């Protein structure tokens, strides 16, 4: 058994996670320190800010709270197993299985029972925000024409503590 230590002091085996191992503060903290795109972007833009942008887009579309929360938490597994860039993920089948297993526990913890259609919806927003991120922050993508969004994503470089606090605030508002 391999034990991980979290920011809040929890200790558990990430391959045997239980809903009680999940902590919003751990998720917000870790994602606010994890850079998107493997760090190959123009500034320190975090997974937490990406997730906030996804939640804001869902809100701008008038989606229900449950789906906005799903958009905010869709990358929460990366707080426990880090991020792998998209072009590589499909080849790491064991990673995908572990990611799915951890996300299932996270969904349980936050009592988010999503239908296959609801999963498609948050994945659509994730893809559309990524499209805008590619144009805005990745060299060689200046000619890209991203899908129009209803919100204006924040692609600025912000202090991780500020992003962490915003992530927690949004999650708590959606959970109450």
N, C-alpha and C positions, 0 to 999 in steps of 0.2 A: 504494500500500500504506500502510495506517495502522498505526502501531506503538503498543502500549500498554506501560506500565511496571508491573510488579507489585511488591508489598511486598518480595518476596525478591530483587528486582533483575532478574528475567527481562524480556526485551523480545521481543515477537512481535506478529504481526497476529492479532487475535482472530477474524477471519473466515477465517483459514488455520491455525487451531490444530492442533497435533500432540500426541500423547500426552505427549511429553517436555516440553511447555510447561506441563502441569498440575502444580500443586504443592499438597500438602495444607495447608501453612502459609499459602500465598496464599489458599486457599479459606477456611480457618478465620478468618484475620485479616479479610478483606473482609466475610464474612458476619456477623462479630461486631460490625461497625461499620455494618451496613445495617439500618435500622429497618423492621419489618413495617408493612403497611397504608399505605404512603406517609407514615408519621409521624402519621397521624390516629388515634392510640391514646392510652390513658391514661398510658403510661410508655414509656421507651426499651426496647422488647422487640425483639430482633434476629432476623434470619433464621437465624442460627446457633442460637439458643436454640429457635426453632421446629423446626429440624431435629433437635436433640437430643431434643425432646419427641416428635417422630415416631419416632425410633429407639427411645426408651424404650417407646413404645406397642407397637411391633413386638416388642420383647423381652418385654414383659408378655404378649403373645399367644402366646409360645413359637415365634416364627418363626425360621427358620434365619439364620445369620450374614450370608449374602449379602443377604437381604431387609432385615435390620436396617441393614446398610451402605448399601443402596440408599435406605432412608428417611432416613438421615443425609445422604446426598449429593444427594438429589433436587433441591435448589435450587442446587447448586454452580455452575451456569452464571451465576447472578446475581453471583458473585464477579468475573466478567469482563465482564458487560454490565449490571449493576445489576438492580433489580427494577421491574416494572411492575405496578400493581394489577390484580387479576383482572378487574374489569369492563371494563378497557380492552384487555387482552391479545388477545382474539379479533379485534379490529379491526386489530391491527398484524401482519398476516400475515407480513411480512418479519421482524419480531421473532421470531415463533414459529419460523420456519425457521432463523434464526440460533441461537436458544435450543436447538432440537433438534440442530443441527449440533454445537454446543459440548458439549451433554450426551453426544452420541455419543462424542466424543473423551474426555470425562471417564470415561464407562463403560469405554472401552477402557483408559485409563490404569490404572484400578483393577481391570481384568480382570473386570468385572461383565457377564456375558452374561445378560440377562434375557429371559424369554419374555414374550409379550403378557400372559399371566395374571399373571406376577410384576409387570409394570408396573401392572396394574390394582390389585394389592394395595397397593403403596406410595402410589398415587394415592388410594386409599380412606382410608388413614390420614391423608394430607395434608388431605383434605377434612374428616375428622372432627376433627382437631386445629384446623383453621380454624374449624369450627363452635363449638368451645369458646372459641377466641380471640375470636370475635365477641361471644359472651355476656359474657365476662370483661372485655374491654378496649375495646369500641366503644360510644360513647354511642348510645342508641336501640335497643340489643339486649338490654335487661334481661329482656324477656319470652321471649326465645329459649330453647327447650329443646334443648340439644345432645344428640347421640348419646352414650350412655354409653361411657366409656372404661375400659380395664383398668388404666391407669396414672393417676397424678396429675400433669398437666402443671405445669411451673414457669413461671408467668407473671410472676415477680418482675423488678424492674429490677435488673440485675446489672452489675458492671463488665465492659466488653468484653474485657479481657485474661483475666479469669477464665473467661468463656464460650469464648473462643478456645482456652484451654488444655484445657478439658473436651472440646470438639469434637475436638481433635487426639488426646487420650487415648483417647476412645471409638473413633475411626477406627483408631488404631494397634492397639488391642485386637482389633478386628474383622478387621484385615488380617493379624494374626499367628496 
